[in-house]
Amino acid sequence: MSSIQQDIDERTNLTGSNKFEMLLFRLGDTAGSDRSELFGINVFKIREIVAMPPVTAMAGSPPNVLGVVNLRGQVIPVIDLPAVVGCVPKTGLNIMLVTEYARSTQAFAAESVEDIVRLDWNQILSADNSVASGMVTSIARLDGNDSSTTRLAQILDVESILSNVLPTDAAPVTEDLVGPAVRIKTGSVVLAADDSFVARSLIERELQVLELPYLMTKTGQEAWDKLQSIAADCQSKGIPVQDKVALVLTDLEMPEMDGFTFTRNIKKDPRMRGIPVVIHSSLTGDANENHVRTAGADAYVAKFAAEELATALRSVLAKYDAHRASGG
């Protein structure tokens, strides 16, 4: 346990080049079988790992919430992750993963922790078209890309799990909340990328309320391929890419290509570097915000605060419009 915690502390500074660190853990036997599958979570989202402490059951707790724990003065909810995904622990709920997602802290009960592995994002495949029913964002090929031999780990859609298990009382996205429509050049769009179904739904709703036309993609690679295609078409017509893509809005954690690499690719390409990039991520904290600035993004907004996202979009678009108007 202590060695794994030390690994987390030492490796959370990793920005890499399309690489990330994943904590592997097990939740027990899958329902209807005696097989214990591997699951994964980005190390950036793990605050700490502790042996399961006593949990105080709370009257009226939602299903799959074990109760709360007092961890160094902070009371946090504990979610029965095996129950959520339909697994049965053989040895009990022995481990507690304390995570930070989208401005909140929560803990997930698990059976055991296996290892920390370093992977390229191109080893991660989107699970959007799988039988996972929105519970899993992607599948990690742990031993490379040979589909016949590699071990697989499921990367859970924690945003979706939290939305289902601990729904918030956030106000619906309306014009009263986010303000009036945002105007961009006719014929241009916001190119958005996020691998979470829940996040995409929220983003699409906000862009619709702001009357911003958009293209939604599910991975960084998909978004990059789309942007390269648009850039090539614009180049052939002798027009700037900004006439077609007013802004890029991207998550950080995505299969095939992460948001850091996607942002760096944009800012290194002379055709695209004039496109503003806003990063919208559940990876919060000073370290991640520093990494965002290093990648060259124009703004960072932690998920999901509709008002803050609208403010960031307006501010960045206005800044770039003024820059282009001045001939910059």
N, C-alpha and C positions, 0 to 999 in steps of 0.2 A: 504493500500500500504506500509506504513512504517513498519508495523509489519511483513509483508512478506519479505521485504528487510532485516530486522533485523534477521529473521530466516535464510536467506541465509548466511549472514555474520557469524552467530554463528555455522552453520552446515557444512560449506565447509571443515572443518577439519576431517569429518567423513571418516574413512577407513573401520571400522567395520569388521565384519566377514561375507562376502558375502551379505552385505547390502548396500543400497545407498538411497539417498534422491532424490525425484522426484518432480518437480514443475508441477502442473496441471493447464491447461489453456483451454479456449474455443476460437474457431475461428468463430462461427456462425452456422447457419443451414447448414446441408449437402445438396448438390444439389439434388433437387427432393423430399425433405422431410422438415418437420418443426422440426426436431430433432437436437439439438446441442450436438455434441459428445465431450468427454474429450480427450485432448492430453497431452503428457508429455514430459519433457526434464530433463536430469540429472542436479541437482543443481550445480555440479562441473563446468558445462559449462556456467552458468549464471554469468555474471559479475555484472549486475544490472538490475533493473526493474524501468522504469520511465513512467510517463504519456506521451502520444504521443505528442511530440513537433512539431512545424512547420517543414515541410519537404520541402527542395528545390528540385524541379523537375529538372532533368538533361537532356539536349538534347541528344537524341540517347540512352537513358537508355534501358537496356534489358527489355523484357516483365516481369511483376510482380516485377519490382524494382520501388518503389515509388519515389526514389531520394536519397538525402543524408541529414544527420543532422550534425551539429557541436556540439559535446558533449565534453565540457571542453577542447576544442582545438583540438580534434581529429575528422576528417571528416570520417564518416562511412556510408556505404550504408544501406538503409532500404528496406527490402523485404516484399512484401504483402503476408504474409503466408496464409491467407484465400484463396486468389486467386490461390496460388500454389496448394493447396489441394482440391480446388473446393467447398469451403464453402462461405456462404453469411452472414456477420455480421448483426445482427438485430439493434444494437445500434452504429455501426461504429467501426473504428479502434481506440481504446481507450488506449491501452497499448503498450509499446515498450520493448521487451526483448533484452537486449544487451548481445551477446554471444561471446565466444572465441573458435574458432574451428581451429585446424590445422594451427596455426601461423597467423590467421587472426581474425579481429574483425568485426562483422556485427550485424545488428539489425533486429528483426522480429516483424512486426506489428501483434497484436492480439486483439481480442475483450475484453477479460476479463481474470483475473487470479483468480483461485479458491483456491488453498491450496498447502501446501507442505506435502508430505507423505513419511514415511520411509518404505521401502519394502525390502524383501529378494529377491535376484536375482532369486531364484527358483519360485517366483511369476510371473516371466517374461517368456513368451513363444515366441519363434521365429515366425515371420510372413512371413518367406521366402516362404512358400508354400501357402500363403493366396492370396486373390484377390487384394492385395495392390499395385501390379505392381511396386515394388521397392521403393515406397514412405514411407513405414513403415517398420522398422526393427523388431519390436516386439510388443506384446500386454501385458499390465500389468493387472493382476487380483488384484484389489485394496483391496478387502475384504477377501483375502485368495484364496484357491485353489478349492472351490466348484463352479464348472462351471455353476450350475443352478441358483445361486443367486448373484455372485460377480459382482460388477461394473467393466467395462473394460475401459482402456485408451490406446490410440495408441501412441507409441513412434516413432516419425518421424525419418527417415534416413536423418539427416541434411547434412551428407557428400554428399549424392546423390542429395539433393535439391540444395546445393551450387554448385555442379558440373554442374547441369542443368541450374541454374539461373545465376550464376556468374562463368562461365568456366574460368580457368586460361590459361595462355600461356606457361605452363610448357613444357619443351622439352620432347619428347618421350623417353621412357626408352630404351637406346641402349648401346652397349658395350663401345662406345665412352664416354658415360655419367657415367656409373657405373664401368667401368673397365673390365678386363678379367674374365674368368670363375673362380669360386671358387671350389676347389677340397675338397671333403670329403670322408670318408671311403666308399669303394664300398659296396653297399647294405644298406647304411644308408640314411636318409631323414631329411628334415626340416619339423617339425610339426607346422603348422600355424593355427591360430584361429582368425576369425574376423566376426562380424555379418553383416557388411555393404557390399552390392554387389559391390559398387564402390571400396571400399578398397580392397576387395578380388581380384578384377580384376587387380588393380595396383600391388598388392603384387605378384600375379601369374606371371604377365608379367616380373617383376624384377627377380624373382627366375628363370624363364625360360632363361632370358638373361644371368644370372650368372651360368647357367647350374647346378643349385642346384635341385635335385629331392625333391619333397615335397608331403605332405599330407595336404589338405586344409579342415578345419572344420569351422562350422558356430557359435558355442557356446563354452564357456569355459567347460561346462559339456561334450559336445561331444568330445572335445580335451582330457579332463582328462580320459574319458572312453577309448578312443583309446590308450592313453599312458599306462594306467593300463593293458590293454590287451597285448600290446607289451612287457611290463615289465614282465608280468606273463609268456609269451612265452619264453622270453630270460632267465628267471630264470630256467625254466624247461630244457633248453638246456645248462645251465651253462655258458652263455656268458653275458657280460655287456650290459645294455640297450643302452649305447652310441654307440654300434656297429650297432644299428638300428635307433636310433634317435640322430642325430648330434647336433641339436639345436631346441629350441622351440621359435617361434615368435608369440606373442600374443597381441591382443587388450586388453584394460581394461574394457570397457563397453560391456557386452555380456549377453544375456539371460541365465538363469539357474545357471550360475556360472561366476563371474567376473574374470578379469585377475589377480587381487590381490590374490584372493583365489586360483586360478589355480597355480600361481607362488609359493605361500606358500606350497601348497600340494606337488609340485615337490621337493622343497628344504627340506621338512621334511621327505621325503621318502628315506631311505638309498639306495634303488635301483636306484633312479632317480636323487639324488642331484648333481651328476656329469654332468648332462645335462645343458648346458648354456641356459639361458632364456633372450631373448631380448623383451622388451615391446615396442610396436609401437602403439601410441595412439594420438588421437586429443585432449586429456585432457592435456593441457600444463600449465606451471607455476611452480614456486619453490615448492609449497606445494605438488603438485602431484608428482614431481620428488623425493621429500623426502619420500613420501609414497612408491614409486617404490623401493627405496633403502631398506626401512624397510622390504618390502616383500621378498627381497633377489634376485631381478633380477640383471643380470650382465650388462645390458645396457638399456638405454631408448632413443628412437628416436621419435620425434614429427612427425606426419603425415603432408604432404607426401613429403619427400625430398629424391629422389631416391639415390643421391650420398651419403647422410648421412647414409641412411639405409645400403647401400652396405659397407661403411666404418665400421659401427658397426658390421655387420655380419662377415666381414673379421677379425676384431680385436678380437672379442670374440672367434671365432673358432680357431684362431692362439694361443690365450692364453691357451685355454683348450687343444689343441694339444700338446703344449709345456709342460703343466702340466702332461699330461698322459705319454708323452715320458720320463719324468724325474722320472716316477714311482709314481707320486703323486695321 
